[in-house]
């Protein structure tokens, strides 16, 4: 997240949506309830895409949260490391790790 801070990254600061940190679904428009605000997505080119910029984007309505492709961050990374390495945490627990942001 420090790459989004001008005082740290200087002229190379990136938009919130482009740095590792808060998780959000990709391939659709961000929800109004997004915790870091819709303004943080203004520079995301997907918003102007004819499919990805819509409410459902590349997904079918009510497809279920586990069918979403999530932005790559520490949440998604930890979910896949645990899932692919045979951990004993049940799927509900893994989803708490994956979607907590």
N, C-alpha and C positions, 0 to 999 in steps of 0.2 A: 504494500500500500504506500510505502514511502515514495514510490515513483510517481504518485499522483500529487505530491506536495512540492510546490514551486521552491520552497525554502531548502529542500533536500535535492531535488532533481534539476533545479534551475530551469534553463530554457528547454530542457528535455523532458519536462513533466508530462505525464500521460493522463488521459481521461480516466475517471474511476472505472468505467466498463472495461478498460484495456489492461488493467493491472490485476495481479493475483489478490484475492481478498474475498469480498462478499460474493456469494454464489447466486446466479440467476439463470433461468432457462435461456438458451440461445435458439435462434430460428423463429422467434416471434417477438412482437412488441413487448416492452417491459410493462408490467402492471402498474396502475396508479399507486398501489400500496407499497411499491418498492421502497425499502428502508433508506436507501441512499439517494432517493429522489430522481424523478424523470429527467431533470435538468442534466444530471450526470451522463445521460445517454445521448445528448444532442449531437455529438460528433461521431456517433456510431453509424457507419454507413448502412447497416442493416435496416435502420428506420426508414430509409428511402427505397428499400427493396420492395417490389410489388407483392411478394409473399411474406418475407420475414418481417416486414413492417406492419403486418396486420395482427389482430388480437390472437388468433390461433396459429398464424404463421404456417409452418410445415407440419403441424399436428392436427389431428382430428379433435373436435370438441370432446371434452370429458375422457381423454385417452388415459388419464391416470398419471400421477406425478412420477412414477418409476419409469414411464416411457419417454420422459423429457430428456433431451441432451442438455447437460448443465455446463456452464462456463467452467474453465479449468482453474481450480484453486486448491487450497489446502483441504477443504472439505471433500471435494470430489477425489482428490489424490488419495486421501486416507481411506475413503470408502472402497476404492478399487484395490488398494494394497491389501486391505483386510479381506475383501471378498475373494480375490484371486489367490490368496495364500491360505485358504482354508480355516479362517478363524471360526470360533464357535459362537460368536455373537449372532443372535437371530436377525432375520432380515429387518424387522421393525427397529432393532437397535442400530443396524447399519444405516438405515434411512435417517435415523436421528443424527448420526454423524454427517451424512451426506447433505442433508437439507437444513442444518441448524442456522446457517447465516441468513 
